Amino acid sequence: MPESHYPEIRSLDLFSHMDEANFETLLRAGYVQNFPPQIELITEGESSDFLHVVLSGSVELFSNLNGRETSISTIRPISTFILAATIKDAPYLMSARTLEKSRIVMIPSQDVRSIFEVDNHFARAIVTELALCYRTVVKQTKELKLRTSLERLANYLLRQQTRAGGGSVFELETEKRRLASYLGMTPENLSRAFKALRPYGVSVNGSMIEISDQSDLISFAKPSPLIDDKDV
């Protein structure tokens, strides 16, 4: 892998404090590849051969069962995915595909596990990363079980507004079909939910969202830091 990619990978919390020699050993075992959109990178049920790092583009994690498919999350730069399967040497529980042209670093799982055994800083960073992932799953489970579909959409829009800088007008990062799947809705139900949020100041024009009365939407959505705050 070209050393020009080392600094941006080193900036990730997962790699930032590990021993320099171990870091270089790990990355020398990996390689960078460019993928076009809609390429399946991994398939659930297969062995976890690589830890993936997204340098550019975006990747969707999804799952299929009995002819049904659901979107689980979207990975954007700079982030890793499938860390748990890598460390546990277990089959992938999700599939992953590129949503756009993406540059991905692929580090052999065996090398990750070997460095995990000898580098205490790296091991602690992995535990922290997995703890964050676990808490994210708990938050997503609470949202699905404790909120109506309309409340899920309202809180999603408030989170996206914050992510976009807090302005009243912002663009959805995810196409509506994929958003519906992520929120546990059908595309038809999502369309109806957007219409149902109009009285709370939400208007939609294609992928552009306007929240004209944020306080009214917050009053309806009742966001909770124990679900909606990524830093909690």
C-alpha positions in Angstrom: 0.0 0.0 0.0 1.4 3.5 -0.9 2.8 5.3 2.2 0.9 8.4 1.1 -2.2 6.8 2.7 -0.6 6.2 6.0 -1.3 9.6 7.6 -5.1 9.5 7.0 -5.3 6.0 8.3 -3.2 6.9 11.3 -5.6 9.7 12.1 -8.3 7.1 13.0 -8.6 6.5 16.7 -8.2 2.8 16.1 -4.7 3.3 14.8 -3.6 6.6 16.3 -1.7 5.3 19.4 -0.4 2.0 18.3 3.4 1.4 18.0 4.8 2.8 14.9 6.6 -0.4 13.9 3.4 -2.4 14.4 1.4 0.2 12.4 3.8 0.0 9.5 3.8 -3.8 9.6 0.0 -3.8 9.5 -0.3 -1.5 6.6 2.4 -3.1 4.6 0.2 -6.2 4.6 -2.8 -4.3 3.2 -3.6 -2.8 -0.1 -5.7 0.0 -1.6 -8.3 -0.6 -4.3 -10.8 1.6 -6.2 -14.3 0.2 -6.6 -17.1 1.4 -8.9 -20.6 1.9 -7.5 -22.8 -1.1 -6.6 -20.0 -3.5 -6.1 -20.5 -6.1 -3.3 -17.4 -6.0 -1.2 -18.3 -8.7 1.3 -21.2 -11.2 1.6 -22.8 -12.2 4.9 -22.0 -15.7 5.9 -18.5 -15.7 4.3 -15.3 -15.7 6.3 -13.9 -12.4 7.4 -10.7 -12.2 5.4 -10.1 -8.4 5.6 -10.7 -5.4 7.8 -11.9 -2.6 5.5 -11.1 1.1 5.8 -13.1 3.6 3.6 -10.9 6.4 2.4 -13.3 7.9 -0.1 -16.9 7.3 -1.3 -19.4 5.4 0.8 -20.4 1.8 1.6 -23.8 0.4 2.6 -24.0 -2.4 5.1 -27.1 -4.5 4.5 -28.6 -7.9 5.0 -31.0 -10.3 3.2 -33.3 -13.0 4.5 -36.2 -14.9 2.8 -36.3 -12.5 -0.1 -36.3 -9.4 2.0 -33.5 -6.9 2.3 -32.7 -4.2 4.9 -30.2 -1.4 5.1 -28.3 -1.4 8.3 -25.9 1.6 8.1 -23.8 3.7 5.7 -20.1 4.0 6.2 -18.4 7.2 5.1 -14.7 8.3 5.2 -12.6 7.8 7.1 -14.0 4.7 8.8 -13.5 1.0 9.3 -16.1 -1.7 9.0 -16.5 -5.4 10.0 -14.1 -5.0 12.9 -15.9 -7.5 15.2 -15.8 -10.3 12.6 -12.2 -9.6 12.0 -11.2 -9.9 15.6 -13.4 -12.9 16.3 -12.4 -14.7 13.1 -16.1 -15.2 12.5 -18.4 -15.1 9.4 -19.7 -11.7 8.3 -23.2 -11.0 9.7 -23.8 -8.3 7.1 -23.0 -7.7 3.4 -21.4 -4.5 2.1 -21.5 -2.7 -1.2 -20.3 0.5 -2.6 -22.9 3.3 -3.1 -20.5 5.4 -5.3 -17.0 5.2 -6.6 -15.0 4.3 -3.4 -11.4 3.8 -2.4 -11.0 1.1 0.2 -8.0 -0.2 2.2 -8.1 -3.9 2.8 -6.0 -5.2 5.7 -5.8 -9.0 6.1 -7.7 -10.1 9.2 -5.0 -12.5 10.3 -2.5 -9.6 10.5 -5.0 -7.5 12.5 -5.4 -10.3 15.0 -1.6 -10.8 15.2 -0.9 -7.1 16.0 -3.9 -7.2 18.4 -2.0 -9.8 20.5 1.2 -7.8 20.9 0.2 -4.1 20.8 -1.6 -3.0 24.0 -2.6 0.5 22.6 -4.1 -1.1 19.5 -5.9 -3.7 21.6 -7.4 -1.0 23.9 -8.5 1.0 20.8 -10.2 -2.0 19.4 -12.1 -2.6 22.7 -13.2 1.0 22.6 -14.3 0.8 19.0 -16.3 -2.3 19.6 -17.9 -0.7 22.7 -19.0 2.2 20.6 -20.4 -0.1 18.0 -22.3 -2.0 20.7 -23.8 1.2 22.0 -24.8 2.2 18.5 -26.7 -1.1 18.1 -28.5 -0.5 21.5 -29.6 2.9 20.4 -30.9 1.6 17.1 -32.8 -1.2 18.8 -34.3 1.3 21.3 -35.4 3.6 18.4 -37.0 0.7 16.5 -38.8 -0.6 19.5 -39.8 2.6 21.4 -40.6 5.0 18.6 -43.3 5.1 15.9 -42.2 5.2 12.3 -43.2 8.9 12.3 -41.1 9.6 15.4 -38.1 7.7 13.9 -38.3 9.9 10.7 -38.6 13.1 12.7 -35.6 12.3 14.9 -33.6 11.1 11.9 -34.2 14.5 10.2 -33.1 16.4 13.3 -29.9 14.4 13.5 -29.2 15.0 9.8 -29.9 18.7 10.2 -27.2 18.8 12.9 -24.8 16.8 10.8 -25.3 19.2 7.9 -24.4 22.2 10.1 -27.8 23.1 11.7 -29.3 25.1 8.8 -33.0 25.0 8.1 -32.4 23.6 4.6 -30.2 20.6 4.0 -29.8 17.6 1.7 -30.6 14.0 2.6 -27.4 11.9 2.4 -29.3 8.8 1.6 -31.8 8.1 -1.2 -35.3 7.7 0.1 -35.6 4.0 -0.7 -32.6 3.2 1.4 -33.7 5.6 4.1 -37.1 3.8 4.3 -35.3 0.5 4.8 -33.0 1.9 7.4 -35.9 3.3 9.4 -37.9 0.0 9.1 -40.5 1.4 6.7 -41.7 0.8 3.2 -41.0 3.5 0.6 -44.8 4.2 0.5 -44.9 4.6 4.3 -41.9 6.9 4.2 -43.7 9.1 1.6 -46.8 9.3 3.8 -44.6 10.0 6.9 -43.0 13.0 5.1 -46.5 14.4 4.4 -47.6 13.8 8.0 -44.7 15.9 9.2 -45.8 19.0 7.2 -47.7 20.4 10.1 -44.5 20.4 12.1 -42.6 22.5 9.6 -41.1 19.8 7.4 -41.2 20.3 3.6 -39.5 18.1 1.0 -38.3 18.9 -2.5 -36.6 15.9 -4.0 -33.6 15.2 -1.7 -33.8 18.7 -0.1 -35.4 19.0 3.3 -36.5 22.3 4.9 -37.4 22.5 8.6 -39.1 25.8 9.0 -40.2 25.4 12.6 -37.5 23.4 14.4 -39.0 23.9 17.9 -42.3 22.4 16.7 -40.6 19.4 15.2 -38.5 18.9 18.4 -41.7 19.1 20.5 -43.2 16.3 18.4 -40.0 14.1 18.1 -38.9 14.4 21.7 -35.2 13.5 21.0 -33.4 11.7 23.7 -29.6 11.9 24.2 -29.6 8.2 25.1 -30.7 7.5 21.5 -29.8 10.5 19.4 -26.5 11.8 20.8 -23.7 10.1 19.1 -21.2 11.2 21.8 -23.2 9.5 24.7 
